[in-house]
Amino acid sequence: MFTFIRSEKANFPVTWMCHKLGVARASFYRWLRPEKLTPTQQRHVTLAESVQRVYDREKGKAGRDQIAFMLRNEGVRVAVGTVGSIMRERGLRAVRMKAWKQTTDQDRDARTAHIRNHMLDVHGVRDFTSSTPGTRLVGDITY
């Protein structure tokens, strides 16, 4: 079909032939020059290389927002959504770091035998009932 358009473009307008044959005019011109990338495609290739470089440098721990920020600091104008689409195309995913903070240092050798439970009655049963308010207070710390 594109061969026909190329052979008849001296006799008929390319736009008219493409319309009558139901093909996009841009597809015909792309068929004429398949090896040449458009400026948008060239920029996309350059951005993809930059995203891959920053992703590798950060050992996969930077997500799309961080990579876009780092590229902007290097002088590369890029949107966060573009970085996200490039990462999806290449199968790149940021490694999620789980926040963890140790708050207590347990002493396994601590002697706790001297601490007795004040809530046990004489039979060893826990009794939290009280006839006077504020006489039996209970606190519990869980971890």
C-alpha positions in Angstrom: 0.0 0.0 0.0 2.8 2.4 0.9 4.6 1.4 -2.2 1.6 2.4 -4.3 1.4 5.8 -2.5 5.1 6.4 -3.2 4.7 5.6 -6.8 1.6 7.8 -7.3 2.6 10.8 -5.2 3.6 12.7 -8.3 0.1 12.4 -9.7 -2.0 12.7 -6.5 -1.6 14.5 -3.1 -0.2 12.2 -0.4 -2.8 13.4 2.1 -5.7 12.6 -0.3 -4.3 9.1 -1.1 -3.8 8.3 2.6 -7.3 9.4 3.4 -8.8 7.3 0.6 -6.7 4.2 1.5 -7.5 4.6 5.3 -3.9 4.9 6.5 -2.3 7.6 8.6 -0.1 10.1 6.7 2.5 9.9 9.5 2.7 6.2 9.0 3.6 6.6 5.3 6.3 9.1 6.1 7.7 6.9 8.9 7.7 4.0 6.3 9.8 6.2 4.0 12.5 6.8 6.7 12.3 3.9 9.2 15.9 4.2 10.5 15.5 7.9 11.5 14.1 8.6 15.0 11.9 11.6 15.6 13.1 14.3 18.0 10.6 13.0 20.6 11.9 9.5 20.2 15.5 10.6 20.5 14.7 12.6 23.7 12.9 9.5 25.1 16.0 7.3 24.4 18.2 9.9 26.1 15.9 10.2 29.1 15.6 6.4 29.4 19.4 6.2 29.6 19.5 8.9 32.2 16.8 7.2 34.3 18.7 3.9 34.1 21.9 5.6 35.1 20.4 7.2 38.2 18.5 4.1 39.1 21.7 2.0 39.0 23.7 4.6 40.9 21.1 4.6 43.7 21.1 0.8 43.7 17.4 0.6 43.0 16.3 2.5 46.1 15.1 5.6 44.4 11.6 5.8 43.0 10.2 8.0 40.2 9.9 11.1 42.4 13.4 10.9 43.7 14.9 10.1 40.2 13.0 13.0 38.6 14.3 15.3 41.4 17.9 14.1 40.9 17.7 14.5 37.2 16.4 18.1 37.6 19.3 18.8 39.9 21.6 17.6 37.1 19.9 20.0 34.7 17.7 17.5 32.8 14.1 18.8 32.4 11.8 15.8 33.0 8.4 15.2 34.5 7.7 12.7 37.2 5.1 10.9 35.0 7.7 10.5 32.2 10.2 9.0 34.7 7.4 6.7 35.9 6.5 5.5 32.4 10.2 4.9 31.5 10.6 2.9 34.7 7.5 0.8 33.8 8.8 0.2 30.3 12.1 -1.1 31.6 10.7 -3.0 34.5 12.4 -0.9 37.2 10.9 -0.8 40.6 12.2 1.0 43.7 13.2 -1.2 46.6 11.0 -0.3 49.5 12.8 0.2 52.8 10.8 -0.7 55.8 11.2 1.8 58.6 12.3 0.1 61.8 13.5 1.6 65.0 14.5 -0.3 68.1 12.9 1.4 71.1 13.7 -1.1 73.9 16.8 -2.9 74.9 15.7 -6.1 76.7 17.9 -7.5 79.4 17.3 -11.2 79.4 19.3 -11.7 82.5 17.3 -9.2 84.6 16.0 -10.6 87.8 12.3 -10.0 88.2 11.5 -12.4 91.0 11.3 -9.5 93.5 8.5 -7.9 91.5 5.2 -9.4 92.7 1.8 -8.9 91.1 -0.3 -6.7 93.3 -3.5 -7.7 91.5 -3.4 -11.3 92.6 -5.6 -12.3 95.6 -4.6 -15.0 98.1 -5.6 -17.8 95.7 -3.5 -16.4 92.9 -6.4 -15.1 90.9 -6.4 -11.7 89.3 -9.1 -9.5 90.8 -9.7 -6.0 89.2 -12.9 -5.2 91.0 -12.9 -2.4 93.6 -15.4 -0.9 95.9 -13.5 2.4 96.1 -12.7 4.3 92.9 -9.0 4.8 92.2 -7.6 2.0 94.4 -6.9 -0.6 91.8 -5.2 1.0 88.7 -3.9 -1.1 85.9 -1.5 -0.2 83.1 -0.3 -2.4 80.4 2.6 -1.9 77.9 2.6 -4.1 74.9 5.2 -4.5 72.2 
